[in-house]
């Protein structure tokens, strides 16, 4: 039973690594879309990222289930490796290799995600400035009246009401 659990764990870790690699690729694509301001493509890409995230969550649950079966608790990779040293030494090296691969990939994904967040923040600032410009251009101007109650369009000074001399 332990051997088959370790084999299942290896398969799940491989699937997780593949999913994280796909996520990294999607984050790279998102960064390029954000740089080029192609908002039409952004929604499609975000849907792919959400679907992939759901897949990763499912794989995490499967890994946790195997962890419960093997160690009796929700173990991390180091705990799996320690458990394998005692109960299945043949799986120590494959687990260590997968740990290194996944641990190398996670900071890269985090960096890409942080870059995308900053690009989104910058995009929001640019969009707000564009909207302010558009609103200012099309907003109705207040009327300026002279002392006789007529619209004075020639001189706009600091005062909204000026006396006619």
Secondary structure, DSSP 8 states (H G I E B T S, - for coil): -HHHHHHHHHHHHHHHHHHHHHHHHHHHHHHHHHHHT-HHHHHHHHHHHHHHHHHHHHHHHHHHHHHHHHHSS---HHHHHHHHHHH-GGGHHHHHHHHHHHHHHHHHHHHHHHHHHHHHHHHHHHHHHHHHHHHHHHS-----EETTS-B--S---S-SEE---
